[in-house]
Amino acid sequence: MGVMNTKVRKAVFPAAGLGTRFLPATKAQPKEMLTLVDKPLIQYGVEEAIHSGMTNIIIVTGRGKTAIEDHFDVSFELEHLLETRGKRDLLASVRAISDMIDVSYVRQKEALGLGHAVLRAKELVGPEPFAVVLSDDVIDAEIPCLQQLLDIHNFYGASVLALMEVNGPEISNYGVVDADPVSHNGLSGKLFRIHNLVEKPKASEAPSNLAIIGRYLLTPEIFRSIESIEPGSGGEIQLTDALKHLLRSRPIYGLKFEGRRYDAGDKLGFLKATVEFALKRHDLGGPFREYLKTLNL
């Protein structure tokens, strides 16, 4: 095994979904551009990638993609305005977005599933390990979730999936793993070797309570697996099926990461995340907390 020296530099962001759960807000803008407090969802994921050493960002877009492209591009008019008004801190935060990263875009013309979206990035990723980030899952963690997966990948040289415990009927909304714990320095009960994966099982048939959430560290063999599998229901090519195919020839690990995950792809989850992220803000937290206390709940 030993430590692998291939640095993981690239992170793929599938952003071609239709965002039907957030209509009408997503009629003309991608759901990745919905804002939590004052930052679009996708930016939280991009910053997590940057803090994990991945500065090469690949965004797989669908219709309405210009909003995402414009957001990560340099905005001369906005920068000039902030400069002339002496708003240095705002200028820095706007500039930081386009300075930190190298962003490229590839189009997914039809929403044919997560596996298909990842496959669209094949040419841009090339023969190296890479991350996949689903921006619906916003993860608040001291050590970025991707960095936690990276540490495992660097040790084992294998693909690593982010896992979390989900109990009850909710489990049927996720890909679920059948896995055995692996003892790894200081991570007792956190790291698993995966034997099988099931997409959205009935609660009674789920192989465990360990659900896969939107962070993946994948080795480049995954592309061959995506190309090898048959489309599932609705003609979609599921990443879970591709991972299952990859398992035949390569080990895959799962990590119960440290941190709090918010499901911002769900209206209630999005509202909870908004409140908690606002409370954590040093500029808003105090007054917002006072306001919440005045509500007659």
C-alpha positions as a printed NumPy array, in Angstrom:
array([[  0.   ,   0.   ,   0.   ],
       [  2.099,   2.888,   1.308],
       [  1.544,   6.55 ,   0.583],
       [  0.657,   7.537,  -2.959],
       [  2.322,  10.609,  -4.338],
       [ -0.259,  11.553,  -6.938],
       [ -1.677,  14.788,  -5.612],
       [ -5.42 ,  15.106,  -6.026],
       [ -5.844,  18.406,  -7.847],
       [ -9.255,  18.209,  -9.464],
       [-12.8  ,  18.369,  -8.122],
       [-15.869,  17.727, -10.259],
       [-19.147,  19.504,  -9.455],
       [-22.203,  18.028, -11.181],
       [-24.554,  21.004, -11.611],
       [-26.897,  20.027, -14.424],
       [-29.903,  18.854, -12.391],
       [-33.212,  20.613, -12.865],
       [-33.748,  21.518,  -9.198],
       [-37.456,  20.69 ,  -9.349],
       [-37.737,  20.638,  -5.533],
       [-37.028,  24.37 ,  -5.464],
       [-39.359,  25.585,  -8.189],
       [-40.12 ,  28.351,  -8.949],
       [-36.757,  29.653,  -7.678],
       [-34.906,  27.297, -10.001],
       [-36.952,  28.019, -13.108],
       [-34.282,  30.358, -14.49 ],
       [-31.287,  29.753, -12.237],
       [-29.484,  26.566, -11.269],
       [-30.188,  25.391,  -7.722],
       [-26.411,  25.463,  -7.084],
       [-26.754,  29.257,  -7.142],
       [-29.361,  29.389,  -4.349],
       [-27.765,  31.282,  -1.477],
       [-27.137,  30.145,   2.083],
       [-26.92 ,  33.482,   3.939],
       [-24.845,  35.311,   1.302],
       [-22.984,  32.634,  -0.641],
       [-24.296,  30.338,  -3.362],
       [-24.448,  26.661,  -2.401],
       [-21.82 ,  25.666,  -4.927],
       [-19.324,  28.128,  -3.455],
       [-19.347,  26.296,  -0.106],
       [-18.307,  23.147,  -1.959],
       [-15.706,  24.969,  -4.052],
       [-14.162,  26.481,  -0.914],
       [-14.071,  23.031,   0.696],
       [-12.179,  21.749,  -2.362],
       [ -9.742,  24.677,  -2.23 ],
       [ -9.09 ,  24.101,   1.481],
       [ -8.336,  20.478,   0.617],
       [ -5.704,  21.501,  -1.937],
       [ -7.85 ,  21.058,  -5.066],
       [ -7.681,  24.196,  -7.16 ],
       [ -8.765,  22.712, -10.465],
       [-12.557,  22.935, -10.455],
       [-14.621,  21.233, -13.157],
       [-18.298,  22.155, -13.243],
       [-20.683,  19.957, -15.228],
       [-23.489,  22.295, -16.229],
       [-26.898,  22.161, -17.831],
       [-29.2  ,  24.976, -18.88 ],
       [-28.964,  28.298, -17.086],
       [-25.263,  27.689, -16.574],
       [-24.232,  31.278, -17.246],
       [-25.063,  32.268, -13.654],
       [-22.473,  29.784, -12.357],
       [-19.863,  30.825, -14.92 ],
       [-20.38 ,  34.512, -14.202],
       [-20.11 ,  33.916, -10.474],
       [-16.66 ,  32.33 , -10.688],
       [-15.437,  34.72 , -13.357],
       [-13.792,  38.095, -12.795],
       [-16.38 ,  40.867, -12.594],
       [-14.543,  44.016, -13.663],
       [-17.556,  46.319, -13.223],
       [-18.237,  45.066,  -9.697],
       [-14.575,  45.199,  -8.695],
       [-14.213,  48.717, -10.075],
       [-17.323,  49.875,  -8.202],
       [-16.113,  48.394,  -4.9  ],
       [-12.652,  49.868,  -5.448],
       [-13.939,  53.39 ,  -6.107],
       [-16.195,  53.17 ,  -3.047],
       [-13.307,  52.022,  -0.88 ],
       [-15.02 ,  48.766,   0.092],
       [-11.783,  46.814,   0.49 ],
       [-13.078,  43.816,   2.418],
       [-15.927,  43.211,  -0.032],
       [-13.517,  43.631,  -2.928],
       [-11.198,  41.032,  -1.415],
       [-14.01 ,  38.519,  -0.929],
       [-15.236,  38.972,  -4.507],
       [-11.737,  38.786,  -5.968],
       [-10.761,  35.777,  -3.9  ],
       [-13.348,  33.629,  -5.665],
       [-11.869,  34.067,  -9.135],
       [ -8.235,  34.226,  -7.945],
       [ -8.149,  30.975,  -6.008],
       [ -9.187,  28.58 ,  -8.674],
       [ -8.943,  27.45 , -12.22 ],
       [-12.482,  26.634, -13.364],
       [-13.517,  24.745, -16.463],
       [-16.976,  23.807, -17.662],
       [-18.39 ,  20.883, -19.546],
       [-21.992,  20.507, -20.631],
       [-24.31 ,  17.652, -19.688],
       [-27.08 ,  18.097, -22.246],
       [-29.574,  15.791, -20.568],
       [-29.823,  14.993, -16.871],
       [-28.975,  11.3  , -17.279],
       [-27.82 ,  10.629, -13.749],
       [-24.799,  11.279, -11.586],
       [-22.671,   8.618, -13.284],
       [-23.281,  10.264, -16.643],
       [-22.414,  13.706, -15.222],
       [-19.106,  12.398, -13.856],
       [-18.327,  10.722, -17.189],
       [-18.735,  14.083, -18.936],
       [-15.673,  15.272, -16.993],
       [-13.476,  12.383, -18.204],
       [-11.396,  14.382, -20.7  ],
       [-10.836,  17.232, -18.262],
       [ -9.889,  14.923, -15.391],
       [ -7.568,  12.623, -17.321],
       [ -5.818,   9.609, -15.756],
       [ -5.621,  10.86 , -12.175],
       [ -7.609,  10.561,  -8.962],
       [-10.212,  13.27 ,  -8.426],
       [-13.032,  14.361,  -6.12 ],
       [-16.751,  14.612,  -6.829],
       [-18.728,  17.144,  -4.797],
       [-22.522,  17.414,  -4.712],
       [-23.238,  20.965,  -3.642],
       [-26.631,  20.031,  -2.161],
       [-24.676,  18.526,   0.712],
       [-23.148,  21.386,   2.672],
       [-20.731,  20.092,   5.284],
       [-19.594,  22.177,   8.205],
       [-16.394,  20.592,   9.524],
       [-13.167,  21.689,  11.198],
       [-11.123,  19.595,   8.791],
       [-12.833,  19.805,   5.386],
       [-14.675,  16.578,   4.566],
       [-12.742,  16.22 ,   1.294],
       [ -9.471,  16.513,   3.21 ],
       [-10.614,  13.709,   5.522],
       [-11.329,  11.497,   2.484],
       [ -8.013,  12.535,   0.938],
       [ -6.063,  11.405,   3.993],
       [ -7.561,   7.915,   3.616],
       [ -7.001,   7.904,  -0.148],
       [ -3.371,   8.926,   0.308],
       [ -2.836,   5.98 ,   2.634],
       [ -4.675,   3.262,   0.696],
       [ -4.496,   4.619,  -2.855],
       [ -8.133,   3.64 ,  -3.306],
       [-11.495,   5.33 ,  -3.856],
       [-13.108,   6.662,  -0.673],
       [-16.771,   7.615,  -0.129],
       [-18.205,   9.852,   2.585],
       [-20.653,   7.978,   4.807],
       [-23.079,   8.965,   7.511],
       [-25.499,   7.07 ,   9.696],
       [-29.134,   7.389,   8.688],
       [-31.723,   5.588,  10.765],
       [-35.312,   4.716,   9.919],
       [-37.195,   5.012,   6.618],
       [-35.022,   7.974,   5.515],
       [-32.335,   5.477,   4.464],
       [-34.288,   4.707,   1.291],
       [-33.33 ,   8.137,  -0.104],
       [-29.653,   7.192,  -0.307],
       [-27.092,   4.858,  -1.757],
       [-26.318,   2.46 ,   1.121],
       [-23.205,   0.373,   1.731],
       [-22.587,  -3.111,   3.014],
       [-19.232,  -2.704,   4.742],
       [-16.887,  -3.94 ,   7.464],
       [-14.975,  -1.676,   9.835],
       [-11.229,  -1.393,   9.259],
       [ -8.858,  -0.465,  12.072],
       [ -6.855,   2.56 ,  10.987],
       [ -4.807,   4.731,  13.34 ],
       [ -7.167,   6.683,  15.56 ],
       [-10.25 ,   6.07 ,  13.418],
       [-11.894,   3.196,  15.236],
       [-15.425,   2.635,  13.99 ],
       [-15.07 ,   5.363,  11.358],
       [-13.384,   3.648,   8.432],
       [-14.989,   0.827,   6.433],
       [-14.053,  -1.452,   3.59 ],
       [-17.043,  -1.61 ,   1.274],
       [-18.336,  -4.955,  -0.066],
       [-21.481,  -3.846,  -1.811],
       [-23.61 ,  -0.779,  -2.561],
       [-27.366,  -0.524,  -3.027],
       [-29.095,   2.515,  -4.508],
       [-32.19 ,   3.667,  -2.564],
       [-33.106,   0.348,  -0.89 ],
       [-36.366,  -0.176,   0.993],
       [-35.679,   0.446,   4.68 ],
       [-36.332,  -3.24 ,   5.411],
       [-33.766,  -4.304,   2.795],
       [-30.986,  -1.806,   3.517],
       [-27.682,  -3.617,   4.144],
       [-26.719,  -1.141,   6.917],
       [-27.508,   2.336,   8.228],
       [-24.484,   3.792,   6.425],
       [-25.555,   6.134,   3.652],
       [-23.313,   7.592,   0.97 ],
       [-23.48 ,  11.368,   0.863],
       [-22.203,  13.856,  -1.677],
       [-18.425,  13.579,  -1.352],
       [-16.425,  11.034,  -3.318],
       [-12.707,  10.574,  -3.881],
       [-12.394,   8.428,  -6.959],
       [ -9.581,   6.755,  -8.856],
       [ -9.638,   7.187, -12.656],
       [-10.706,   3.559, -13.252],
       [-14.22 ,   4.744, -12.354],
       [-14.602,   6.121, -15.894],
       [-14.217,   2.655, -17.399],
       [-16.79 ,   1.35 , -14.932],
       [-19.28 ,   4.097, -15.829],
       [-18.85 ,   3.241, -19.506],
       [-19.383,  -0.464, -18.784],
       [-22.689,  -0.348, -16.916],
       [-26.212,  -0.347, -18.278],
       [-28.51 ,   2.611, -17.605],
       [-30.922,   1.999, -14.732],
       [-34.443,   3.324, -14.201],
       [-35.354,   6.358, -16.281],
       [-32.32 ,   5.775, -18.504],
       [-30.078,   7.207, -15.786],
       [-26.514,   6.057, -15.337],
       [-26.045,   5.728, -11.587],
       [-22.689,   6.36 ,  -9.95 ],
       [-23.619,   3.725,  -7.36 ],
       [-23.827,   1.079, -10.113],
       [-20.459,   2.187, -11.487],
       [-18.898,   1.933,  -8.017],
       [-20.338,  -1.567,  -7.707],
       [-18.666,  -2.45 , -11.006],
       [-15.374,  -0.922,  -9.818],
       [-15.558,  -3.056,  -6.656],
       [-15.001,  -6.19 ,  -8.728],
       [-11.438,  -5.14 ,  -9.441],
       [-10.552,  -2.455,  -6.862],
       [-11.074,  -1.907,  -3.148],
       [-13.329,   0.978,  -2.092],
       [-13.37 ,   2.508,   1.382],
       [-16.007,   4.503,   3.213],
       [-15.391,   7.069,   5.941],
       [-17.838,   8.309,   8.548],
       [-16.507,  11.852,   8.408],
       [-16.323,  14.301,  11.296],
       [-18.627,  17.267,  10.785],
       [-22.221,  18.28 ,  10.3  ],
       [-23.963,  17.743,   6.992],
       [-26.898,  19.842,   5.892],
       [-29.164,  18.581,   3.14 ],
       [-29.646,  21.814,   1.235],
       [-31.341,  19.891,  -1.59 ],
       [-34.414,  19.7  ,   0.622],
       [-36.462,  22.787,   1.542],
       [-36.532,  22.065,   5.265],
       [-32.827,  21.149,   5.265],
       [-32.082,  24.364,   3.403],
       [-33.966,  26.448,   5.976],
       [-32.177,  24.719,   8.873],
       [-28.81 ,  25.336,   7.233],
       [-29.689,  29.007,   6.683],
       [-30.52 ,  29.503,  10.355],
       [-27.478,  27.636,  11.667],
       [-24.996,  29.244,   9.272],
       [-26.416,  32.684,  10.097],
       [-26.07 ,  31.999,  13.854],
       [-22.417,  31.006,  13.362],
       [-21.553,  34.272,  11.629],
       [-19.647,  36.721,  13.813],
       [-21.281,  39.658,  12.008],
       [-24.87 ,  38.336,  12.134],
       [-24.999,  35.711,  14.868],
       [-25.62 ,  37.995,  17.845],
       [-28.41 ,  40.158,  16.444],
       [-29.997,  37.183,  14.666],
       [-30.041,  35.146,  17.887],
       [-31.708,  38.067,  19.696],
       [-34.303,  38.332,  16.935],
       [-35.091,  34.592,  17.103],
       [-35.663,  34.875,  20.854],
       [-38.398,  37.455,  20.243],
       [-40.421,  35.058,  18.092],
       [-43.455,  33.627,  19.755],
       [-42.863,  29.965,  18.896]])
